[in-house]
Amino acid sequence: MMPARFFPLIRAAFAALALVAGLASASAQAQNAYGGMATDGDHTKVYSVAPEKNKQWAEMAAIAECKRAGGKGCKTLTTFWDSCMVYARNSRQDLFPGNSVAPEMAAKKAMRRCTAGSPDGNCRLTSLPVCAGPGYSAEDLAAAKRAKPADIEALSAKLDSRAYWGAVAENADGGAVYSDGYPSEDEAINTLLKWEDCKDCRKLLTYKDTCVGIAWIKGSEGRGTRFTALNPDSVSAREASRETCTAKTGAPACVAMVRCSGRAYMDGYKGQDAKSQ
């Protein structure tokens, strides 16, 4: 049996070992504070790695990850350390970076740059921010890998400061002319009224973050022959305008179409390319 006088010495030894292990772990985390990002030749996807030991390893690992995932023409985008990094992409596949010590601030910077450099808006984060460094929680470090497309779109929408306005006007013969996706109400209607096809046009309505159904009696001409209805659901908007047309004219079968303007419709909507019916 070990004499009791040795117990304090043993406890002190274990404490010293634990301290050394903790310092070694912290040192390892500090050394593995780098991240890297790469993309394919068409910017269709951004590939990320973290943590890595140094900048060179992060760069090589990001390229390797791109190739492993089947990317073609893989190239380095950036390396980063003790911070969070993310990219936003627009409809032309241009990429815009955002870097900050705070994950959401990195995303905000990427979205702001994308919006400023994209006339039609339509910016979306390529992932949640990727963080590298000893100061981040396990949740921060795992967020990008765990994120689902809906999570990425939710953060993109939250940080998208751009508006998406649409406008409808009628020309001299009563035909409807429309535009959508503009950053302001004035720009939507003023641009529309300047179009060559919009001769002697007058404004019917402007709309944002919703859909407008436009209905009329087939073959009808003259001002006041187009009837509109607003609804966030594209099919409901179209059918509501048809019902309004029937109620106002008594015609049993008005034709109708629909247009939507808003971030929620970036990826298309029912009836977008359908002919009037």
C-alpha positions as CSV (number, residue, x, y, z in Angstrom):
1,M,0.0,0.0,0.0
2,M,1.3,3.4,-1.0
3,P,2.1,5.8,1.9
4,A,-0.4,8.6,2.3
5,R,2.3,11.2,2.1
6,F,2.8,10.4,-1.6
7,F,-0.8,11.2,-2.6
8,P,-0.4,15.0,-2.8
9,L,2.7,14.5,-5.0
10,I,0.8,12.2,-7.3
11,R,-2.1,14.6,-7.6
12,A,0.3,17.4,-8.4
13,A,1.9,15.3,-11.1
14,F,-1.4,14.5,-12.7
15,A,-2.4,18.2,-12.6
16,A,0.9,19.1,-14.3
17,L,0.3,16.5,-17.0
18,A,-3.3,17.8,-17.6
19,L,-1.9,21.3,-17.9
20,V,0.7,20.3,-20.4
21,A,-1.9,18.3,-22.4
22,G,-4.2,21.4,-22.4
23,L,-1.4,23.7,-23.5
24,A,-0.5,21.2,-26.3
25,S,-4.1,21.0,-27.4
26,A,-4.5,24.8,-27.5
27,S,-1.2,25.0,-29.4
28,A,-2.4,22.5,-31.9
29,Q,-5.7,24.4,-32.3
30,A,-3.8,27.6,-32.8
31,Q,-1.6,26.0,-35.4
32,N,-4.6,24.6,-37.2
33,A,-6.3,28.0,-37.7
34,Y,-6.3,28.2,-41.5
35,G,-9.1,27.6,-44.0
36,G,-9.1,27.5,-47.8
37,M,-11.6,27.8,-50.6
38,A,-11.6,26.8,-54.2
39,T,-14.0,26.7,-57.1
40,D,-14.4,25.0,-60.5
41,G,-13.9,26.7,-63.8
42,D,-17.6,27.8,-64.1
43,H,-18.0,28.9,-60.5
44,T,-20.8,26.4,-60.1
45,K,-19.7,25.4,-56.6
46,V,-17.4,26.6,-53.9
47,Y,-15.3,24.0,-52.0
48,S,-14.0,24.7,-48.6
49,V,-11.6,23.0,-46.1
50,A,-10.8,23.8,-42.4
51,P,-8.9,23.6,-40.2
52,E,-5.5,23.3,-41.8
53,K,-2.0,23.8,-40.4
54,N,-0.9,26.7,-42.6
55,K,-1.8,28.7,-45.7
56,Q,-0.1,26.4,-48.2
57,W,-1.8,23.3,-46.8
58,A,-5.2,25.1,-46.8
59,E,-4.7,26.1,-50.5
60,M,-3.7,22.6,-51.6
61,A,-6.4,20.9,-49.5
62,A,-9.1,23.2,-51.1
63,I,-8.0,22.3,-54.6
64,A,-7.9,18.6,-53.7
65,E,-11.4,18.8,-52.3
66,C,-12.6,20.4,-55.5
67,K,-11.1,17.6,-57.6
68,R,-12.3,14.9,-55.2
69,A,-15.9,16.2,-55.6
70,G,-15.6,16.1,-59.4
71,G,-14.9,19.8,-60.1
72,K,-13.4,20.7,-63.5
73,G,-10.8,23.4,-63.9
74,C,-10.3,23.7,-60.1
75,K,-8.7,26.9,-58.9
76,T,-7.9,28.6,-55.6
77,L,-10.2,31.4,-54.4
78,T,-8.7,32.3,-51.1
79,T,-7.2,31.2,-47.8
80,F,-8.1,32.7,-44.4
81,W,-7.1,32.3,-40.8
82,D,-8.7,33.1,-37.4
83,S,-11.8,34.2,-39.1
84,C,-14.9,33.2,-41.2
85,M,-15.1,33.2,-44.9
86,V,-18.0,32.9,-47.4
87,Y,-18.9,33.8,-51.0
88,A,-22.1,35.0,-52.6
89,R,-22.9,34.3,-56.2
90,N,-25.2,36.1,-58.7
91,S,-27.1,34.9,-61.7
92,R,-24.0,35.4,-63.9
93,Q,-22.0,33.0,-61.7
94,D,-19.8,35.9,-60.4
95,L,-18.4,35.3,-56.9
96,F,-18.1,37.9,-54.2
97,P,-16.2,37.3,-51.0
98,G,-17.0,38.2,-47.4
99,N,-14.5,37.8,-44.5
100,S,-14.9,38.7,-40.8
101,V,-14.3,37.3,-37.4
102,A,-18.1,37.1,-37.0
103,P,-19.9,34.5,-39.2
104,E,-22.9,36.6,-40.0
105,M,-20.8,39.7,-40.7
106,A,-18.8,37.7,-43.2
107,A,-22.1,36.7,-44.9
108,K,-23.4,40.3,-44.9
109,K,-20.2,41.6,-46.6
110,A,-20.5,38.9,-49.3
111,M,-24.1,39.7,-50.0
112,R,-23.5,43.5,-50.0
113,R,-20.7,43.1,-52.5
114,C,-22.8,40.8,-54.7
115,T,-25.8,43.2,-54.6
116,A,-23.6,46.2,-55.5
117,G,-22.0,44.3,-58.4
118,S,-25.2,42.7,-59.8
119,P,-27.7,44.9,-61.7
120,D,-30.5,42.3,-61.4
121,G,-29.7,41.3,-57.8
122,N,-30.4,37.6,-57.4
123,C,-27.6,37.0,-55.0
124,R,-27.3,33.9,-52.9
125,L,-24.6,32.7,-50.5
126,T,-22.8,29.6,-51.7
127,S,-22.8,28.1,-48.2
128,L,-22.9,29.2,-44.6
129,P,-19.7,30.9,-43.4
130,V,-16.8,28.6,-42.9
131,C,-14.7,29.5,-39.8
132,A,-11.2,28.5,-38.7
133,G,-9.4,29.2,-35.5
134,P,-9.3,28.4,-31.8
135,G,-11.8,31.1,-30.8
136,Y,-14.9,29.5,-32.5
137,S,-17.5,27.3,-31.0
138,A,-18.1,23.7,-32.2
139,E,-21.4,25.0,-33.6
140,D,-19.6,27.7,-35.7
141,L,-17.1,25.2,-37.0
142,A,-19.7,22.7,-38.0
143,A,-22.3,25.1,-39.3
144,A,-21.3,25.1,-43.0
145,K,-21.0,21.3,-43.3
146,R,-24.4,20.7,-41.6
147,A,-26.3,23.4,-43.5
148,K,-29.1,22.5,-45.8
149,P,-30.0,24.5,-48.9
150,A,-33.0,26.0,-47.0
151,D,-30.6,27.2,-44.3
152,I,-28.4,28.9,-46.8
153,E,-31.3,30.6,-48.6
154,A,-32.8,31.8,-45.2
155,L,-29.5,33.6,-44.3
156,S,-29.2,34.9,-47.9
157,A,-32.8,36.3,-47.8
158,K,-32.2,37.8,-44.3
159,L,-29.1,39.7,-45.6
160,D,-30.5,40.7,-49.0
161,S,-31.2,44.4,-48.7
162,R,-32.3,44.8,-52.4
163,A,-35.9,45.2,-53.3
164,Y,-37.6,43.6,-56.3
165,W,-40.3,45.8,-57.8
166,G,-42.6,45.1,-60.7
167,A,-44.9,47.3,-62.7
168,V,-47.8,46.9,-65.1
169,A,-49.0,49.5,-67.7
170,E,-51.5,49.5,-70.5
171,N,-50.8,50.9,-73.9
172,A,-53.1,52.8,-76.2
173,D,-54.9,49.7,-77.5
174,G,-55.4,48.3,-74.0
175,G,-52.6,45.7,-74.1
176,A,-50.7,45.0,-70.9
177,V,-47.0,45.7,-70.7
178,Y,-45.0,44.6,-67.6
179,S,-41.6,44.7,-66.0
180,D,-40.3,43.1,-62.8
181,G,-37.2,42.7,-60.7
182,Y,-36.2,46.4,-60.3
183,P,-34.6,47.7,-57.1
184,S,-37.1,50.6,-56.7
185,E,-40.7,51.3,-57.5
186,D,-39.8,54.4,-59.5
187,E,-37.2,52.5,-61.6
188,A,-39.7,49.8,-62.3
189,I,-42.4,52.1,-63.7
190,N,-40.2,54.7,-65.3
191,T,-38.2,52.1,-67.2
192,L,-41.3,50.4,-68.4
193,L,-42.9,53.7,-69.6
194,K,-39.7,54.3,-71.7
195,W,-39.9,51.1,-73.6
196,E,-40.5,51.2,-77.3
197,D,-43.4,48.8,-77.0
198,C,-45.1,51.0,-74.4
199,K,-46.6,53.7,-76.6
200,D,-48.9,56.1,-74.9
201,C,-48.8,53.8,-71.9
202,R,-50.3,54.6,-68.5
203,K,-49.5,53.0,-65.2
204,L,-51.9,50.3,-63.9
205,L,-50.0,49.2,-60.8
206,T,-46.7,48.5,-59.1
207,Y,-46.0,45.5,-56.9
208,K,-43.3,44.0,-54.8
209,D,-42.8,40.5,-53.2
210,T,-46.0,39.2,-54.7
211,C,-47.6,38.2,-58.0
212,V,-50.0,40.0,-60.3
213,G,-52.6,38.2,-62.4
214,I,-53.7,40.0,-65.6
215,A,-56.9,38.9,-67.4
216,W,-59.0,40.1,-70.3
217,I,-61.6,39.0,-72.8
218,K,-59.8,37.4,-75.8
219,G,-59.7,39.8,-78.7
220,S,-60.7,42.8,-76.6
221,E,-59.1,46.2,-77.2
222,G,-59.1,49.6,-75.7
223,R,-58.1,51.0,-72.3
224,G,-59.8,49.5,-69.3
225,T,-60.1,46.0,-70.8
226,R,-57.3,44.5,-68.6
227,F,-58.2,43.3,-65.0
228,T,-55.6,42.6,-62.3
229,A,-55.4,40.9,-59.0
230,L,-52.5,40.5,-56.5
231,N,-51.6,37.4,-54.5
232,P,-48.3,35.9,-53.3
233,D,-49.2,32.6,-54.9
234,S,-48.9,32.8,-58.7
235,V,-51.7,30.5,-59.6
236,S,-54.1,32.2,-57.2
237,A,-53.2,35.6,-58.6
238,R,-53.9,34.5,-62.1
239,E,-57.2,32.8,-61.2
240,A,-58.3,35.8,-59.1
241,S,-57.7,38.2,-62.1
242,R,-59.7,35.8,-64.3
243,E,-62.6,35.9,-61.8
244,T,-62.4,39.7,-61.6
245,C,-62.6,39.9,-65.4
246,T,-65.7,37.6,-65.5
247,A,-67.4,39.5,-62.7
248,K,-66.7,42.9,-64.4
249,T,-67.6,41.9,-68.0
250,G,-69.9,38.9,-67.7
251,A,-67.7,36.9,-70.0
252,P,-67.5,33.3,-69.0
253,A,-64.0,32.6,-70.2
254,C,-61.5,35.4,-69.8
255,V,-57.9,34.6,-70.6
256,A,-55.2,35.3,-68.0
257,M,-51.4,35.4,-67.3
258,V,-49.3,36.1,-64.3
259,R,-46.1,37.9,-63.4
260,C,-44.2,37.8,-60.0
261,S,-41.5,40.0,-58.5
262,G,-39.6,39.3,-55.4
263,R,-36.7,37.3,-54.0
264,A,-39.0,34.3,-53.4
265,Y,-39.5,34.0,-57.2
266,M,-35.8,34.0,-58.1
267,D,-35.9,30.4,-59.1
268,G,-39.1,30.7,-61.1
269,Y,-42.8,30.1,-60.3
270,K,-45.8,28.4,-61.8
271,G,-47.1,30.1,-64.9
272,Q,-44.0,32.1,-65.4
273,D,-43.5,31.0,-69.0
274,A,-47.0,29.9,-69.7
275,K,-49.0,31.5,-72.6
276,S,-52.1,33.4,-71.7
277,Q,-54.9,30.8,-71.2
